[in-house]
Amino acid sequence: MKTYRRENALTQEAFAEKLDISVRYCSSLENGKNGISLNILYSFLRLLPEEERMDVLYVIADMKGDY
């Protein structure tokens, strides 16, 4: 998420607003301090081009059981 935000020149405030979350929660997600809810993941995926969405989903699928 942090990479996407930086590549798109978004502040944490602007990115948090797009995801309808607080800046504090956005920061905790970017720093791995909190897990992401399915609703937030869905909102994030909708920001990505389709081919990038699939890349994210493949990474998540590969992580199954690594938590």
mmCIF file of the N, C-alpha and C atoms, coordinates in Angstrom:
data_MODEL
# 
_entry.id   MODEL 
# 
loop_
_atom_site.group_PDB 
_atom_site.id 
_atom_site.type_symbol 
_atom_site.label_atom_id 
_atom_site.label_alt_id 
_atom_site.label_comp_id 
_atom_site.label_asym_id 
_atom_site.label_entity_id 
_atom_site.label_seq_id 
_atom_site.pdbx_PDB_ins_code 
_atom_site.Cartn_x 
_atom_site.Cartn_y 
_atom_site.Cartn_z 
_atom_site.occupancy 
_atom_site.B_iso_or_equiv 
_atom_site.pdbx_formal_charge 
_atom_site.auth_seq_id 
_atom_site.auth_comp_id 
_atom_site.auth_asym_id 
_atom_site.auth_atom_id 
_atom_site.pdbx_PDB_model_num 
ATOM 1   N N  . MET A 1 1  ? 0.812   -1.181  0.000   1.00 0.00 ? 1  MET A N  1 
ATOM 2   C CA . MET A 1 1  ? 0.000   0.000   0.000   1.00 0.00 ? 1  MET A CA 1 
ATOM 3   C C  . MET A 1 1  ? 0.865   1.258   0.000   1.00 0.00 ? 1  MET A C  1 
ATOM 4   N N  . LYS A 1 2  ? 1.928   1.229   0.792   1.00 0.00 ? 2  LYS A N  1 
ATOM 5   C CA . LYS A 1 2  ? 2.800   2.393   0.852   1.00 0.00 ? 2  LYS A CA 1 
ATOM 6   C C  . LYS A 1 2  ? 3.436   2.654   -0.514  1.00 0.00 ? 2  LYS A C  1 
ATOM 7   N N  . THR A 1 3  ? 3.842   1.587   -1.193  1.00 0.00 ? 3  THR A N  1 
ATOM 8   C CA . THR A 1 3  ? 4.443   1.738   -2.522  1.00 0.00 ? 3  THR A CA 1 
ATOM 9   C C  . THR A 1 3  ? 3.451   2.380   -3.480  1.00 0.00 ? 3  THR A C  1 
ATOM 10  N N  . TYR A 1 4  ? 2.221   1.880   -3.496  1.00 0.00 ? 4  TYR A N  1 
ATOM 11  C CA . TYR A 1 4  ? 1.183   2.458   -4.365  1.00 0.00 ? 4  TYR A CA 1 
ATOM 12  C C  . TYR A 1 4  ? 0.995   3.938   -4.041  1.00 0.00 ? 4  TYR A C  1 
ATOM 13  N N  . ARG A 1 5  ? 0.868   4.249   -2.757  1.00 0.00 ? 5  ARG A N  1 
ATOM 14  C CA . ARG A 1 5  ? 0.621   5.635   -2.340  1.00 0.00 ? 5  ARG A CA 1 
ATOM 15  C C  . ARG A 1 5  ? 1.753   6.543   -2.800  1.00 0.00 ? 5  ARG A C  1 
ATOM 16  N N  . ARG A 1 6  ? 2.990   6.093   -2.601  1.00 0.00 ? 6  ARG A N  1 
ATOM 17  C CA . ARG A 1 6  ? 4.136   6.926   -2.990  1.00 0.00 ? 6  ARG A CA 1 
ATOM 18  C C  . ARG A 1 6  ? 4.256   7.055   -4.503  1.00 0.00 ? 6  ARG A C  1 
ATOM 19  N N  . GLU A 1 7  ? 4.036   5.947   -5.222  1.00 0.00 ? 7  GLU A N  1 
ATOM 20  C CA . GLU A 1 7  ? 4.124   5.998   -6.692  1.00 0.00 ? 7  GLU A CA 1 
ATOM 21  C C  . GLU A 1 7  ? 3.073   6.915   -7.288  1.00 0.00 ? 7  GLU A C  1 
ATOM 22  N N  . ASN A 1 8  ? 1.975   7.108   -6.581  1.00 0.00 ? 8  ASN A N  1 
ATOM 23  C CA . ASN A 1 8  ? 0.897   7.969   -7.066  1.00 0.00 ? 8  ASN A CA 1 
ATOM 24  C C  . ASN A 1 8  ? 0.896   9.331   -6.387  1.00 0.00 ? 8  ASN A C  1 
ATOM 25  N N  . ALA A 1 9  ? 2.017   9.650   -5.731  1.00 0.00 ? 9  ALA A N  1 
ATOM 26  C CA . ALA A 1 9  ? 2.228   10.961  -5.097  1.00 0.00 ? 9  ALA A CA 1 
ATOM 27  C C  . ALA A 1 9  ? 1.070   11.364  -4.191  1.00 0.00 ? 9  ALA A C  1 
ATOM 28  N N  . LEU A 1 10 ? 0.600   10.400  -3.394  1.00 0.00 ? 10 LEU A N  1 
ATOM 29  C CA . LEU A 1 10 ? -0.483  10.672  -2.456  1.00 0.00 ? 10 LEU A CA 1 
ATOM 30  C C  . LEU A 1 10 ? 0.078   10.813  -1.048  1.00 0.00 ? 10 LEU A C  1 
ATOM 31  N N  . THR A 1 11 ? -0.429  11.773  -0.326  1.00 0.00 ? 11 THR A N  1 
ATOM 32  C CA . THR A 1 11 ? -0.102  11.859  1.095   1.00 0.00 ? 11 THR A CA 1 
ATOM 33  C C  . THR A 1 11 ? -0.887  10.776  1.816   1.00 0.00 ? 11 THR A C  1 
ATOM 34  N N  . GLN A 1 12 ? -0.497  10.477  3.042   1.00 0.00 ? 12 GLN A N  1 
ATOM 35  C CA . GLN A 1 12 ? -1.281  9.519   3.817   1.00 0.00 ? 12 GLN A CA 1 
ATOM 36  C C  . GLN A 1 12 ? -2.702  10.034  4.001   1.00 0.00 ? 12 GLN A C  1 
ATOM 37  N N  . GLU A 1 13 ? -2.850  11.324  4.159   1.00 0.00 ? 13 GLU A N  1 
ATOM 38  C CA . GLU A 1 13 ? -4.177  11.908  4.332   1.00 0.00 ? 13 GLU A CA 1 
ATOM 39  C C  . GLU A 1 13 ? -5.055  11.666  3.108   1.00 0.00 ? 13 GLU A C  1 
ATOM 40  N N  . ALA A 1 14 ? -4.503  11.928  1.925   1.00 0.00 ? 14 ALA A N  1 
ATOM 41  C CA . ALA A 1 14 ? -5.274  11.743  0.690   1.00 0.00 ? 14 ALA A CA 1 
ATOM 42  C C  . ALA A 1 14 ? -5.584  10.265  0.450   1.00 0.00 ? 14 ALA A C  1 
ATOM 43  N N  . PHE A 1 15 ? -4.614  9.409   0.722   1.00 0.00 ? 15 PHE A N  1 
ATOM 44  C CA . PHE A 1 15 ? -4.807  7.973   0.530   1.00 0.00 ? 15 PHE A CA 1 
ATOM 45  C C  . PHE A 1 15 ? -5.849  7.442   1.516   1.00 0.00 ? 15 PHE A C  1 
ATOM 46  N N  . ALA A 1 16 ? -5.743  7.861   2.766   1.00 0.00 ? 16 ALA A N  1 
ATOM 47  C CA . ALA A 1 16 ? -6.713  7.439   3.783   1.00 0.00 ? 16 ALA A CA 1 
ATOM 48  C C  . ALA A 1 16 ? -8.123  7.872   3.392   1.00 0.00 ? 16 ALA A C  1 
ATOM 49  N N  . GLU A 1 17 ? -8.237  9.063   2.841   1.00 0.00 ? 17 GLU A N  1 
ATOM 50  C CA . GLU A 1 17 ? -9.541  9.557   2.410   1.00 0.00 ? 17 GLU A CA 1 
ATOM 51  C C  . GLU A 1 17 ? -10.110 8.684   1.294   1.00 0.00 ? 17 GLU A C  1 
ATOM 52  N N  . LYS A 1 18 ? -9.277  8.270   0.340   1.00 0.00 ? 18 LYS A N  1 
ATOM 53  C CA . LYS A 1 18 ? -9.736  7.403   -0.743  1.00 0.00 ? 18 LYS A CA 1 
ATOM 54  C C  . LYS A 1 18 ? -10.244 6.061   -0.210  1.00 0.00 ? 18 LYS A C  1 
ATOM 55  N N  . LEU A 1 19 ? -9.631  5.587   0.875   1.00 0.00 ? 19 LEU A N  1 
ATOM 56  C CA . LEU A 1 19 ? -10.020 4.302   1.450   1.00 0.00 ? 19 LEU A CA 1 
ATOM 57  C C  . LEU A 1 19 ? -11.078 4.458   2.547   1.00 0.00 ? 19 LEU A C  1 
ATOM 58  N N  . ASP A 1 20 ? -11.404 5.690   2.890   1.00 0.00 ? 20 ASP A N  1 
ATOM 59  C CA . ASP A 1 20 ? -12.375 5.998   3.945   1.00 0.00 ? 20 ASP A CA 1 
ATOM 60  C C  . ASP A 1 20 ? -11.926 5.418   5.290   1.00 0.00 ? 20 ASP A C  1 
ATOM 61  N N  . ILE A 1 21 ? -10.645 5.671   5.601   1.00 0.00 ? 21 ILE A N  1 
ATOM 62  C CA . ILE A 1 21 ? -10.079 5.244   6.879   1.00 0.00 ? 21 ILE A CA 1 
ATOM 63  C C  . ILE A 1 21 ? -9.337  6.419   7.498   1.00 0.00 ? 21 ILE A C  1 
ATOM 64  N N  . SER A 1 22 ? -8.984  6.284   8.762   1.00 0.00 ? 22 SER A N  1 
ATOM 65  C CA . SER A 1 22 ? -8.229  7.347   9.421   1.00 0.00 ? 22 SER A CA 1 
ATOM 66  C C  . SER A 1 22 ? -6.763  7.309   8.976   1.00 0.00 ? 22 SER A C  1 
ATOM 67  N N  . VAL A 1 23 ? -6.101  8.429   9.125   1.00 0.00 ? 23 VAL A N  1 
ATOM 68  C CA . VAL A 1 23 ? -4.678  8.504   8.795   1.00 0.00 ? 23 VAL A CA 1 
ATOM 69  C C  . VAL A 1 23 ? -3.894  7.576   9.726   1.00 0.00 ? 23 VAL A C  1 
ATOM 70  N N  . ARG A 1 24 ? -4.287  7.508   10.970  1.00 0.00 ? 24 ARG A N  1 
ATOM 71  C CA . ARG A 1 24 ? -3.603  6.634   11.940  1.00 0.00 ? 24 ARG A CA 1 
ATOM 72  C C  . ARG A 1 24 ? -3.705  5.169   11.508  1.00 0.00 ? 24 ARG A C  1 
ATOM 73  N N  . TYR A 1 25 ? -4.891  4.749   11.075  1.00 0.00 ? 25 TYR A N  1 
ATOM 74  C CA . TYR A 1 25 ? -5.073  3.366   10.624  1.00 0.00 ? 25 TYR A CA 1 
ATOM 75  C C  . TYR A 1 25 ? -4.269  3.118   9.347   1.00 0.00 ? 25 TYR A C  1 
ATOM 76  N N  . CYS A 1 26 ? -4.274  4.085   8.454   1.00 0.00 ? 26 CYS A N  1 
ATOM 77  C CA . CYS A 1 26 ? -3.486  3.981   7.218   1.00 0.00 ? 26 CYS A CA 1 
ATOM 78  C C  . CYS A 1 26 ? -2.013  3.768   7.556   1.00 0.00 ? 26 CYS A C  1 
ATOM 79  N N  . SER A 1 27 ? -1.499  4.554   8.469   1.00 0.00 ? 27 SER A N  1 
ATOM 80  C CA . SER A 1 27 ? -0.105  4.426   8.886   1.00 0.00 ? 27 SER A CA 1 
ATOM 81  C C  . SER A 1 27 ? 0.165   3.060   9.498   1.00 0.00 ? 27 SER A C  1 
ATOM 82  N N  . SER A 1 28 ? -0.741  2.582   10.326  1.00 0.00 ? 28 SER A N  1 
ATOM 83  C CA . SER A 1 28 ? -0.531  1.279   10.964  1.00 0.00 ? 28 SER A CA 1 
ATOM 84  C C  . SER A 1 28 ? -0.577  0.142   9.946   1.00 0.00 ? 28 SER A C  1 
ATOM 85  N N  . LEU A 1 29 ? -1.392  0.283   8.906   1.00 0.00 ? 29 LEU A N  1 
ATOM 86  C CA . LEU A 1 29 ? -1.411  -0.719  7.845   1.00 0.00 ? 29 LEU A CA 1 
ATOM 87  C C  . LEU A 1 29 ? -0.093  -0.714  7.079   1.00 0.00 ? 29 LEU A C  1 
ATOM 88  N N  . GLU A 1 30 ? 0.366   0.481   6.722   1.00 0.00 ? 30 GLU A N  1 
ATOM 89  C CA . GLU A 1 30 ? 1.605   0.600   5.958   1.00 0.00 ? 30 GLU A CA 1 
ATOM 90  C C  . GLU A 1 30 ? 2.817   0.069   6.726   1.00 0.00 ? 30 GLU A C  1 
ATOM 91  N N  . ASN A 1 31 ? 2.764   0.168   8.031   1.00 0.00 ? 31 ASN A N  1 
ATOM 92  C CA . ASN A 1 31 ? 3.896   -0.263  8.852   1.00 0.00 ? 31 ASN A CA 1 
ATOM 93  C C  . ASN A 1 31 ? 3.716   -1.663  9.427   1.00 0.00 ? 31 ASN A C  1 
ATOM 94  N N  . GLY A 1 32 ? 2.662   -2.350  9.000   1.00 0.00 ? 32 GLY A N  1 
ATOM 95  C CA . GLY A 1 32 ? 2.449   -3.726  9.421   1.00 0.00 ? 32 GLY A CA 1 
ATOM 96  C C  . GLY A 1 32 ? 2.013   -3.894  10.865  1.00 0.00 ? 32 GLY A C  1 
ATOM 97  N N  . LYS A 1 33 ? 1.511   -2.836  11.464  1.00 0.00 ? 33 LYS A N  1 
ATOM 98  C CA . LYS A 1 33 ? 1.080   -2.907  12.859  1.00 0.00 ? 33 LYS A CA 1 
ATOM 99  C C  . LYS A 1 33 ? -0.354  -3.411  12.998  1.00 0.00 ? 33 LYS A C  1 
ATOM 100 N N  . ASN A 1 34 ? -1.125  -3.332  11.935  1.00 0.00 ? 34 ASN A N  1 
ATOM 101 C CA . ASN A 1 34 ? -2.502  -3.823  11.924  1.00 0.00 ? 34 ASN A CA 1 
ATOM 102 C C  . ASN A 1 34 ? -2.730  -4.660  10.684  1.00 0.00 ? 34 ASN A C  1 
ATOM 103 N N  . GLY A 1 35 ? -3.613  -5.625  10.790  1.00 0.00 ? 35 GLY A N  1 
ATOM 104 C CA . GLY A 1 35 ? -4.053  -6.373  9.627   1.00 0.00 ? 35 GLY A CA 1 
ATOM 105 C C  . GLY A 1 35 ? -5.095  -5.573  8.874   1.00 0.00 ? 35 GLY A C  1 
ATOM 106 N N  . ILE A 1 36 ? -5.307  -5.931  7.637   1.00 0.00 ? 36 ILE A N  1 
ATOM 107 C CA . ILE A 1 36 ? -6.257  -5.217  6.799   1.00 0.00 ? 36 ILE A CA 1 
ATOM 108 C C  . ILE A 1 36 ? -7.577  -5.980  6.759   1.00 0.00 ? 36 ILE A C  1 
ATOM 109 N N  . SER A 1 37 ? -8.665  -5.254  6.848   1.00 0.00 ? 37 SER A N  1 
ATOM 110 C CA . SER A 1 37 ? -9.981  -5.885  6.741   1.00 0.00 ? 37 SER A CA 1 
ATOM 111 C C  . SER A 1 37 ? -10.288 -6.156  5.274   1.00 0.00 ? 37 SER A C  1 
ATOM 112 N N  . LEU A 1 38 ? -11.207 -7.048  5.038   1.00 0.00 ? 38 LEU A N  1 
ATOM 113 C CA . LEU A 1 38 ? -11.603 -7.332  3.655   1.00 0.00 ? 38 LEU A CA 1 
ATOM 114 C C  . LEU A 1 38 ? -12.210 -6.111  2.982   1.00 0.00 ? 38 LEU A C  1 
ATOM 115 N N  . ASN A 1 39 ? -12.933 -5.303  3.729   1.00 0.00 ? 39 ASN A N  1 
ATOM 116 C CA . ASN A 1 39 ? -13.531 -4.094  3.147   1.00 0.00 ? 39 ASN A CA 1 
ATOM 117 C C  . ASN A 1 39 ? -12.463 -3.117  2.679   1.00 0.00 ? 39 ASN A C  1 
ATOM 118 N N  . ILE A 1 40 ? -11.435 -2.937  3.482   1.00 0.00 ? 40 ILE A N  1 
ATOM 119 C CA . ILE A 1 40 ? -10.354 -2.017  3.108   1.00 0.00 ? 40 ILE A CA 1 
ATOM 120 C C  . ILE A 1 40 ? -9.547  -2.604  1.958   1.00 0.00 ? 40 ILE A C  1 
ATOM 121 N N  . LEU A 1 41 ? -9.294  -3.895  2.001   1.00 0.00 ? 41 LEU A N  1 
ATOM 122 C CA . LEU A 1 41 ? -8.583  -4.548  0.899   1.00 0.00 ? 41 LEU A CA 1 
ATOM 123 C C  . LEU A 1 41 ? -9.354  -4.359  -0.406  1.00 0.00 ? 41 LEU A C  1 
ATOM 124 N N  . TYR A 1 42 ? -10.667 -4.546  -0.366  1.00 0.00 ? 42 TYR A N  1 
ATOM 125 C CA . TYR A 1 42 ? -11.496 -4.366  -1.552  1.00 0.00 ? 42 TYR A CA 1 
ATOM 126 C C  . TYR A 1 42 ? -11.391 -2.922  -2.059  1.00 0.00 ? 42 TYR A C  1 
ATOM 127 N N  . SER A 1 43 ? -11.468 -1.962  -1.162  1.00 0.00 ? 43 SER A N  1 
ATOM 128 C CA . SER A 1 43 ? -11.355 -0.552  -1.562  1.00 0.00 ? 43 SER A CA 1 
ATOM 129 C C  . SER A 1 43 ? -10.000 -0.277  -2.200  1.00 0.00 ? 43 SER A C  1 
ATOM 130 N N  . PHE A 1 44 ? -8.942  -0.850  -1.615  1.00 0.00 ? 44 PHE A N  1 
ATOM 131 C CA . PHE A 1 44 ? -7.597  -0.660  -2.170  1.00 0.00 ? 44 PHE A CA 1 
ATOM 132 C C  . PHE A 1 44 ? -7.497  -1.294  -3.559  1.00 0.00 ? 44 PHE A C  1 
ATOM 133 N N  . LEU A 1 45 ? -7.989  -2.519  -3.699  1.00 0.00 ? 45 LEU A N  1 
ATOM 134 C CA . LEU A 1 45 ? -7.907  -3.202  -4.995  1.00 0.00 ? 45 LEU A CA 1 
ATOM 135 C C  . LEU A 1 45 ? -8.631  -2.426  -6.086  1.00 0.00 ? 45 LEU A C  1 
ATOM 136 N N  . ARG A 1 46 ? -9.707  -1.752  -5.739  1.00 0.00 ? 46 ARG A N  1 
ATOM 137 C CA . ARG A 1 46 ? -10.453 -0.971  -6.727  1.00 0.00 ? 46 ARG A CA 1 
ATOM 138 C C  . ARG A 1 46 ? -9.653  0.224   -7.240  1.00 0.00 ? 46 ARG A C  1 
ATOM 139 N N  . LEU A 1 47 ? -8.648  0.653   -6.492  1.00 0.00 ? 47 LEU A N  1 
ATOM 140 C CA . LEU A 1 47 ? -7.791  1.758   -6.942  1.00 0.00 ? 47 LEU A CA 1 
ATOM 141 C C  . LEU A 1 47 ? -6.774  1.309   -7.984  1.00 0.00 ? 47 LEU A C  1 
ATOM 142 N N  . LEU A 1 48 ? -6.485  0.014   -8.016  1.00 0.00 ? 48 LEU A N  1 
ATOM 143 C CA . LEU A 1 48 ? -5.437  -0.517  -8.883  1.00 0.00 ? 48 LEU A CA 1 
ATOM 144 C C  . LEU A 1 48 ? -5.946  -0.865  -10.270 1.00 0.00 ? 48 LEU A C  1 
ATOM 145 N N  . PRO A 1 49 ? -5.080  -0.790  -11.279 1.00 0.00 ? 49 PRO A N  1 
ATOM 146 C CA . PRO A 1 49 ? -5.427  -1.327  -12.596 1.00 0.00 ? 49 PRO A CA 1 
ATOM 147 C C  . PRO A 1 49 ? -5.649  -2.838  -12.463 1.00 0.00 ? 49 PRO A C  1 
ATOM 148 N N  . GLU A 1 50 ? -6.464  -3.399  -13.319 1.00 0.00 ? 50 GLU A N  1 
ATOM 149 C CA . GLU A 1 50 ? -6.858  -4.799  -13.198 1.00 0.00 ? 50 GLU A CA 1 
ATOM 150 C C  . GLU A 1 50 ? -5.675  -5.755  -13.106 1.00 0.00 ? 50 GLU A C  1 
ATOM 151 N N  . GLU A 1 51 ? -4.644  -5.555  -13.933 1.00 0.00 ? 51 GLU A N  1 
ATOM 152 C CA . GLU A 1 51 ? -3.516  -6.488  -13.912 1.00 0.00 ? 51 GLU A CA 1 
ATOM 153 C C  . GLU A 1 51 ? -2.767  -6.433  -12.572 1.00 0.00 ? 51 GLU A C  1 
ATOM 154 N N  . GLU A 1 52 ? -2.732  -5.271  -11.951 1.00 0.00 ? 52 GLU A N  1 
ATOM 155 C CA . GLU A 1 52 ? -2.088  -5.160  -10.643 1.00 0.00 ? 52 GLU A CA 1 
ATOM 156 C C  . GLU A 1 52 ? -2.938  -5.792  -9.547  1.00 0.00 ? 52 GLU A C  1 
ATOM 157 N N  . ARG A 1 53 ? -4.254  -5.740  -9.704  1.00 0.00 ? 53 ARG A N  1 
ATOM 158 C CA . ARG A 1 53 ? -5.139  -6.398  -8.730  1.00 0.00 ? 53 ARG A CA 1 
ATOM 159 C C  . ARG A 1 53 ? -4.814  -7.876  -8.644  1.00 0.00 ? 53 ARG A C  1 
ATOM 160 N N  . MET A 1 54 ? -4.625  -8.493  -9.796  1.00 0.00 ? 54 MET A N  1 
ATOM 161 C CA . MET A 1 54 ? -4.335  -9.921  -9.815  1.00 0.00 ? 54 MET A CA 1 
ATOM 162 C C  . MET A 1 54 ? -3.005  -10.213 -9.142  1.00 0.00 ? 54 MET A C  1 
ATOM 163 N N  . ASP A 1 55 ? -2.013  -9.359  -9.345  1.00 0.00 ? 55 ASP A N  1 
ATOM 164 C CA . ASP A 1 55 ? -0.713  -9.545  -8.688  1.00 0.00 ? 55 ASP A CA 1 
ATOM 165 C C  . ASP A 1 55 ? -0.877  -9.544  -7.173  1.00 0.00 ? 55 ASP A C  1 
ATOM 166 N N  . VAL A 1 56 ? -1.656  -8.601  -6.664  1.00 0.00 ? 56 VAL A N  1 
ATOM 167 C CA . VAL A 1 56 ? -1.888  -8.521  -5.217  1.00 0.00 ? 56 VAL A CA 1 
ATOM 168 C C  . VAL A 1 56 ? -2.601  -9.779  -4.733  1.00 0.00 ? 56 VAL A C  1 
ATOM 169 N N  . LEU A 1 57 ? -3.591  -10.223 -5.472  1.00 0.00 ? 57 LEU A N  1 
ATOM 170 C CA . LEU A 1 57 ? -4.338  -11.415 -5.058  1.00 0.00 ? 57 LEU A CA 1 
ATOM 171 C C  . LEU A 1 57 ? -3.458  -12.655 -5.073  1.00 0.00 ? 57 LEU A C  1 
ATOM 172 N N  . TYR A 1 58 ? -2.542  -12.755 -6.030  1.00 0.00 ? 58 TYR A N  1 
ATOM 173 C CA . TYR A 1 58 ? -1.617  -13.890 -6.060  1.00 0.00 ? 58 TYR A CA 1 
ATOM 174 C C  . TYR A 1 58 ? -0.682  -13.872 -4.848  1.00 0.00 ? 58 TYR A C  1 
ATOM 175 N N  . VAL A 1 59 ? -0.225  -12.690 -4.469  1.00 0.00 ? 59 VAL A N  1 
ATOM 176 C CA . VAL A 1 59 ? 0.645   -12.577 -3.290  1.00 0.00 ? 59 VAL A CA 1 
ATOM 177 C C  . VAL A 1 59 ? -0.127  -12.999 -2.038  1.00 0.00 ? 59 VAL A C  1 
ATOM 178 N N  . ILE A 1 60 ? -1.357  -12.573 -1.930  1.00 0.00 ? 60 ILE A N  1 
ATOM 179 C CA . ILE A 1 60 ? -2.178  -12.942 -0.777  1.00 0.00 ? 60 ILE A CA 1 
ATOM 180 C C  . ILE A 1 60 ? -2.393  -14.455 -0.759  1.00 0.00 ? 60 ILE A C  1 
ATOM 181 N N  . ALA A 1 61 ? -2.676  -15.038 -1.911  1.00 0.00 ? 61 ALA A N  1 
ATOM 182 C CA . ALA A 1 61 ? -2.893  -16.479 -1.986  1.00 0.00 ? 61 ALA A CA 1 
ATOM 183 C C  . ALA A 1 61 ? -1.636  -17.244 -1.584  1.00 0.00 ? 61 ALA A C  1 
ATOM 184 N N  . ASP A 1 62 ? -0.466  -16.737 -1.970  1.00 0.00 ? 62 ASP A N  1 
ATOM 185 C CA . ASP A 1 62 ? 0.800   -17.385 -1.596  1.00 0.00 ? 62 ASP A CA 1 
ATOM 186 C C  . ASP A 1 62 ? 1.083   -17.288 -0.103  1.00 0.00 ? 62 ASP A C  1 
ATOM 187 N N  . MET A 1 63 ? 0.493   -16.292 0.552   1.00 0.00 ? 63 MET A N  1 
ATOM 188 C CA . MET A 1 63 ? 0.728   -16.100 1.975   1.00 0.00 ? 63 MET A CA 1 
ATOM 189 C C  . MET A 1 63 ? -0.175  -16.976 2.845   1.00 0.00 ? 63 MET A C  1 
ATOM 190 N N  . LYS A 1 64 ? -1.106  -17.650 2.251   1.00 0.00 ? 64 LYS A N  1 
ATOM 191 C CA . LYS A 1 64 ? -2.061  -18.470 3.008   1.00 0.00 ? 64 LYS A CA 1 
ATOM 192 C C  . LYS A 1 64 ? -1.311  -19.354 4.002   1.00 0.00 ? 64 LYS A C  1 
ATOM 193 N N  . GLY A 1 65 ? -1.685  -19.246 5.241   1.00 0.00 ? 65 GLY A N  1 
ATOM 194 C CA . GLY A 1 65 ? -1.070  -20.048 6.277   1.00 0.00 ? 65 GLY A CA 1 
ATOM 195 C C  . GLY A 1 65 ? 0.187   -19.437 6.875   1.00 0.00 ? 65 GLY A C  1 
ATOM 196 N N  . ASP A 1 66 ? 0.629   -18.277 6.343   1.00 0.00 ? 66 ASP A N  1 
ATOM 197 C CA . ASP A 1 66 ? 1.844   -17.647 6.858   1.00 0.00 ? 66 ASP A CA 1 
ATOM 198 C C  . ASP A 1 66 ? 1.549   -16.616 7.949   1.00 0.00 ? 66 ASP A C  1 
ATOM 199 N N  . TYR A 1 67 ? 0.390   -16.638 8.507   1.00 0.00 ? 67 TYR A N  1 
ATOM 200 C CA . TYR A 1 67 ? 0.039   -15.618 9.506   1.00 0.00 ? 67 TYR A CA 1 
ATOM 201 C C  . TYR A 1 67 ? 0.039   -16.119 10.874  1.00 0.00 ? 67 TYR A C  1 
# 
